[in-house]
């Protein structure tokens, strides 16, 4: 015959004193109070697991933190679970695991994952391009989904970002943002932050329409080129800005390269500028022959900045490069709008003139490969690329000097 257990009452619980050894007071149906020698009183619940059929024990915190009434309600909840074939301890473990997984998901925000991708992608592209990617995220993406869990960002969220850019007539930017997001979500799939790349399910043509390639605005007519070159010579702003603008037409590198040009890259005696791989879009070192006109400009600016790191330092701090907006702002102050000319337009100007004047009277006799080599355009054929690098060194020097002389003639 089973022993009858008399339920506990609050008076018993309050008066239960610690002994030399721990002991228990039973309330029946698997519930008991453990009184330890140090005076603490812990609620314990014993049951037979419906899964393993083994006896198990769990605790319900301390008395009087959990009252007798509260602990009996807890026992009743557990008994209901047991009647339904559920092991309360296993249920707790499952719930705890789900909470942990949810917290991990919340911690894996779009910002966190995108920053991880940016860091991993840094060695794949030039510093300038990497900075542009970072700015694109800051300007066009983070304001909308920065703190979203990466797996909670939806296609509609992405479409909304793209449509906002489209409505601002920033169609090219929207296309670039979409390509950027695709790389981030591919990274997220690779590292199992998400099961699927949602960007792959977005039809770009439906959202943005057919992409229209826009060329950088430039000048190709001699009267316009002359006006630009004279305006640069007459520029009344910062001295280093003026010198950078005077050099840029002759070397037609990307704006980043002229702004970040360092004295240790320049060999005035050999008349070459060696741009390191990490500064190049192609991720390959570029050796650019310098015409005589550029050497004169460098000798002039060296008296001003030769003691520092940068050839054209910022006017705010000599130990920092010229800012991204400096050259653009100078061109605007000279009266040229963004629809007329941008710093990148010097590359298009050289390319157009070099191709138009090839094999013409008073022109030059250099091939298109030499033109592309001076623009640092990467040859897709690796064997041909290695051969061309050696083959075109002197032709590059000849063509860039011809072009520098041509600009001087146009300027008059």
N, C-alpha and C positions, 0 to 999 in steps of 0.2 A: 504494500500500500504506500502510495507516494506521500512524502512528508508535506504537511500543510505549512505554508509560509505565511506568517502574519505580516501584512504590508507595513512599511515604515511610516513614521509620522515626523513632523518637523521637530518635536521635542526630543525624540531619540537622536535625530541628526545633529541638533545643536549640542546635546549633552555627550555625544560620542567623543571620548578622550583618547589621545594616542597612547599606545602601549610600547613595550620594549620591542615587540615584533608587530609587523603589519597584520591587520585582520579585516574582515569584511562583515557588512550588515546587508542581508538580502531583502529585496523588495518583491521577489518572485518573478517568474516569467523571464529569467535570464538577467535581470537588472540587480546590481548590487553596488554598495558604496565601499570603496577601499580606503581605510584609514591608515596612513603611514606613520612611522615613529616620529617624523618631524612635524606631525599635526595636520598635514594636507589631507584633503578628502576628495577622492577621485571617483566619478561615476564610471562604472564598467558595465558592458552589455555582452553576454555570451549567447551564441546561437549556433545552429547547425547549418552550414552552407548548403543551399539547395543544388549547388553545382558540383562541389567536391564531396559533399556529405560528411565533411570534417567539421569539428568544433572550432569556432573562431571567436575572437574577442576584439571589441573596439571600445573606445572611451568616449564619454559625453562631457568632457571638461570637468571643472571642479565644483564642489559645493562650498559655499552658497552662491557662487557665480551663476550656476544653473540650479534652479529650485527643484524641489521634488515634483511639483506639478509639471514643470517644463520637461523634466527628464522622462516622466511617464508618457507625455505626448510624443517625445522623441522615440521611446520604445514602441509606441503604437504605430508610428510611421514605419519603423524598421520591420515590425511584424507584418504589416500590410505588404511590404516589398517581398518578404520571405514567402508569404502566402501566394504571391504572384510569380514565384520562382526566381526572384532577383536577389543576388548577394549584395547587401548594402555596402560592404567594403569595396567590392569590385566596381559598384556603381560610383562610389566616391572617387576611385582611381580614374575611371573613365571621364568623369566630369572635370577632375583636376587637369587631366591631360588635354581635354578640349579647351579649357580656359587658357592653358599654357600655349596651345597652338594658336588660339585667337589672339593672345597677347603678342606672339611672334609675328603674326600677320599684321597686326596694328603697327608693330615696330618697323616692319618692312614697307615703309612708305615709298611712294613714287620718288620722292626726293632722295631718300637713302640709296635706293637701287640705281637711280640715274647718276648719282655722284660716284657710285662704285664703277659704273660703266665708263664714265668720263675718265676716271683714274686709269682704268685698264686700257683705254683707247689713246692715252696721251702719247705713247711712243709710236703710234701708227700714223700720226699726221703732224704737220708743222705746228709750232707753238701758236702762231697767229690763227690758224684754222681751229685749233683746239679752244682758244679763247672765244672765237666766234660761236662755237657750239655751246659753250657755257653761257654766253650772253643770250643766245636764242632761248635757252631753257628759262633763264631768269625773266626775260621780257615776255615770252609768248606762251609758256607752258605752266611754270610754277604758280602764277597767280590763280590758276584754276584747279590744279590737281596736286599741288605740292605735298600736302599732308594726307592725301588719300592712301590707303593701303594699296599696294601695287595690284593686288588681285581684285580690288574693288573699282578700279578705273574701267569704265565701260567704253564701248565703241561710240556711244552717243556723246560721252564726254570728249572724246578725241574729235569727233565730227563737229562739235560745238566750237572747239578751239580753231579748227580749220576754217569754218564758216565765218567766224569773227574776223580772221585775217583776210579772207576773200572779200568780205563786205567793206574792208578798209582799202581795197585795191592792192593788197599785198599778196598777190597770187604766187609770185616766185618764192616769197618767204614761206607761204603756206606749204608749198611743195617741199621746200627744204626741211621744214619742221616735221612734215610727215615722214621723210626719210630718216630724220634724226630719231623720231619716236620708234620707227621700225627697228633700228639698231638697238635701242634700249630694251624693247620688249623681247627681241631675239635673245639678248643677254639674260633677261629675266627668266626666259624659258630654259636656257642652257643651265642656269644655276638653280632651277626648280623653285623659283619664287612664284611662278605661275605655271599652269599646265599648258597654256596655249597663247600664241601671239595674236592678239585681237586686231593688230594693224593689218595682218594678212587678209582679214575679212572685209576691209574697207576698200570699196571701188573708188580709186582716186578720180577717175574720169567723171563719175556721177557727182562727187562732192565738189571738185575743183574745175572740172572741164578739161579740155585739151591744153596741155602746157604750151605756152608761147615763149620761145627763147628770146630774151632781150639782150642786146649787145650793149657794152659800156659806151656811153656817149664820148665822142672824141672829135678831133679836128683832122681833116685830111687835105683841105684846100690850103694852099700856101699862104694866102692872105690871112686866114684864120690862125694858122700856126704862128705866123709872124706876130700877130697881135698878142697871142698868148705869151710868146717868149719875151717880147718887149715889156709886157705887163709884169712878168716875173722880175725882170731886171730893174723895173721901177718900183717894186714892192717896198713899202715903207714900214713894214712890220718888223717882227723879231729877226735878228741877224741870222741865227741858225736855221730858221724856217726858210728864209730867202735862199740861203746856200743849198739847202736840201732841194728846194724847188728848182734851182738852177742846175743841179746835178741830175735830177730825175729824168728829164727829157733825153739825156745822153745815154743813160743806162737802162731806162724803162723797166726796172724791176718792180715787184709788188710793193705797195706802200709800206707794209710791215718791214721789208728788208731794208729800205732806205732809213726808216725811223730807228731801227734796231742795229744799224751798221756800227761795228766796233773797230777801233783803230788796229786791233790785233788781227783783223781780217784783211787789212789793206797793206799791199806791198807797193809803195810808190815807185821804188826803183824798177821793179819788174813790171809795173803797170798792170797789176791784176788785183781783183777783189775775190777772195775765197769765202763764199757763204757756206757755213757749216750745214750739215744735213738736217739737224733739228729745226732749222729756220726755213727749210725749203718745203714746198708743197709736195714735191716728189720724194721727200725723205732721202735725198742723195746730195752730197756735196756738189756745189756749183762754182766753177772757176770762170769768172767773167773778165775778159780783157778790158782794160780801161783806155779810152781815147785820150789824146793829149789835153783836150779841153777839161776833162774831169780831173786830171792830175793838177792842173792849175787851180781848180776850185778847192781840191783837197789841201793843197799847200797854203791857200788862204785861210781856210777854216781851221787848219792845224794850229795856227797862231792863237786861236781862241779856245779850242777844245782839245788840243793835242795832249794836254796833261791828264785828261780824264779817260773814261772807258769808251764813251759813245762819241761818234763823229758829229752827230747832230743831237746834242742833249736837249732835254726839256728846258724851257726858259724858266721854269719854276724851281727845278732842282738839277744841278749839273751831273749828278750821279744816276739820273734816270733817263730813259729814252724819251724821245718826243711822243706826245700822246697821239692816240688814234685819230682824233678830230682836228689836229693842228693843220695839216696840209689841206684838208677839205675846207676848213674855215678860211684859210688864206686865199684859196682859189675863189671862194664866194666873195670875199672882201675886194678882190680884183674885178668883180663884176660878172663873173661867169656862173650861170645857174647850174643846178644839178642835171638839168636836161641837156645842157651844152657840154659840160666837161667834168670829169672826176679824175683823181690821181691815177686810177687804173687805166685811164684813157691814153696815157703815154705808151702803153704796151700795144694797144690797138693802132695807135698812130704809127709806131715803128713798123708793125706787121704790114699795114696797108701800104705805106710808102715803100718799104723794102721789096714787096712783091710787085708793086706797080712799076718801080724803077729798074727792075731786073732786066738786063740785056737791052736797055734803052740808051740812046745817046745822052751823055752826061750822067748816066746811071751807073750800075755796077754789074759784075758778071758772076755773082755768087748765087748758089742754088737755094732752093726752098729748105733743104736740110740744114743749111747754115743759119737761115733765118730762124727756124724752129729751135736750133741749138742755142742761139742767143736769147731766146725767150724761155729757155730751160724747160721746154715741153718734152715730156718723157717719151722715148722711143719704146713702143710696145714689144718689138723684137729684141730680146736680151742680147743676142750675139751681135746684132747690128748696132745696138746701143753702145756696147763696149768698144766696138770698132770706131764708131762715129766720134766718141769722146776724144780719141787720140787724133783722128783724121781731121777734125774741124777746128783745132786750136788756132792755127794761123789764119784760116779763112774767117773765123769769128773775129779775130783782131782786125783783119782788113775791112770787114763789113761794118763793124761798129765805128771804126775811124771814118769810113766813107759817110756813114749816117750823121756823125757828129759834124763833119764838114758841110754836109747838106743843110743841117739845121742852121749853121752859122751863115750860110749863103742866103737862106730864106729870110733870116732875121735881118740880114743886110748890114 
